[in-house]
Amino acid sequence: MAKTKEEGGNVENPGADQRSVTKASEGNSPSRRTQKYDLLAATQCARTGRYLDFYNGRRPHSSLDGTTPDQAYFTPLPIRMAA
């Protein structure tokens, strides 16, 4: 419940006191948010890396005659002998 002016509350915006209490009790300090973000970023990076490994290394592509991009681009081309 909002405090009255006599109790030191904000008469202009009675909900302001409640919001400040809620924000203070959430426990999301800047360092805690940074830790959560770092964990999320690391997780997303790992997922992206696994997907790229699958897409380029194990998934055959019809436009590459059924080979994977890794096979198509990293397999040395045969050496042609001069006639």
MODELLER restraints for C-alpha pairs under 7 A, 6 or more apart:
rsr = mdl.restraints
at = mdl.atoms
rsr.add(forms.Gaussian(group=physical.xy_distance, feature=features.Distance(at['CA:2:A'], at['CA:9:A']), mean=6.63, stdev=0.5))
rsr.add(forms.Gaussian(group=physical.xy_distance, feature=features.Distance(at['CA:2:A'], at['CA:14:A']), mean=5.54, stdev=0.5))
rsr.add(forms.Gaussian(group=physical.xy_distance, feature=features.Distance(at['CA:2:A'], at['CA:15:A']), mean=6.50, stdev=0.5))
rsr.add(forms.Gaussian(group=physical.xy_distance, feature=features.Distance(at['CA:2:A'], at['CA:17:A']), mean=6.44, stdev=0.5))
rsr.add(forms.Gaussian(group=physical.xy_distance, feature=features.Distance(at['CA:2:A'], at['CA:18:A']), mean=6.71, stdev=0.5))
rsr.add(forms.Gaussian(group=physical.xy_distance, feature=features.Distance(at['CA:3:A'], at['CA:9:A']), mean=4.33, stdev=0.5))
rsr.add(forms.Gaussian(group=physical.xy_distance, feature=features.Distance(at['CA:4:A'], at['CA:11:A']), mean=6.59, stdev=0.5))
rsr.add(forms.Gaussian(group=physical.xy_distance, feature=features.Distance(at['CA:5:A'], at['CA:11:A']), mean=5.83, stdev=0.5))
rsr.add(forms.Gaussian(group=physical.xy_distance, feature=features.Distance(at['CA:9:A'], at['CA:17:A']), mean=6.90, stdev=0.5))
rsr.add(forms.Gaussian(group=physical.xy_distance, feature=features.Distance(at['CA:10:A'], at['CA:16:A']), mean=6.95, stdev=0.5))
rsr.add(forms.Gaussian(group=physical.xy_distance, feature=features.Distance(at['CA:10:A'], at['CA:17:A']), mean=6.86, stdev=0.5))
rsr.add(forms.Gaussian(group=physical.xy_distance, feature=features.Distance(at['CA:56:A'], at['CA:68:A']), mean=5.91, stdev=0.5))
rsr.add(forms.Gaussian(group=physical.xy_distance, feature=features.Distance(at['CA:56:A'], at['CA:69:A']), mean=5.08, stdev=0.5))
rsr.add(forms.Gaussian(group=physical.xy_distance, feature=features.Distance(at['CA:56:A'], at['CA:70:A']), mean=5.61, stdev=0.5))
rsr.add(forms.Gaussian(group=physical.xy_distance, feature=features.Distance(at['CA:57:A'], at['CA:68:A']), mean=5.76, stdev=0.5))
rsr.add(forms.Gaussian(group=physical.xy_distance, feature=features.Distance(at['CA:57:A'], at['CA:69:A']), mean=6.66, stdev=0.5))
rsr.add(forms.Gaussian(group=physical.xy_distance, feature=features.Distance(at['CA:57:A'], at['CA:70:A']), mean=5.46, stdev=0.5))
rsr.add(forms.Gaussian(group=physical.xy_distance, feature=features.Distance(at['CA:58:A'], at['CA:68:A']), mean=6.20, stdev=0.5))
rsr.add(forms.Gaussian(group=physical.xy_distance, feature=features.Distance(at['CA:59:A'], at['CA:68:A']), mean=5.77, stdev=0.5))
rsr.add(forms.Gaussian(group=physical.xy_distance, feature=features.Distance(at['CA:60:A'], at['CA:66:A']), mean=4.92, stdev=0.5))
rsr.add(forms.Gaussian(group=physical.xy_distance, feature=features.Distance(at['CA:60:A'], at['CA:67:A']), mean=4.88, stdev=0.5))
rsr.add(forms.Gaussian(group=physical.xy_distance, feature=features.Distance(at['CA:60:A'], at['CA:68:A']), mean=4.55, stdev=0.5))
rsr.add(forms.Gaussian(group=physical.xy_distance, feature=features.Distance(at['CA:61:A'], at['CA:67:A']), mean=5.85, stdev=0.5))
rsr.add(forms.Gaussian(group=physical.xy_distance, feature=features.Distance(at['CA:61:A'], at['CA:68:A']), mean=5.84, stdev=0.5))
rsr.add(forms.Gaussian(group=physical.xy_distance, feature=features.Distance(at['CA:64:A'], at['CA:72:A']), mean=6.94, stdev=0.5))
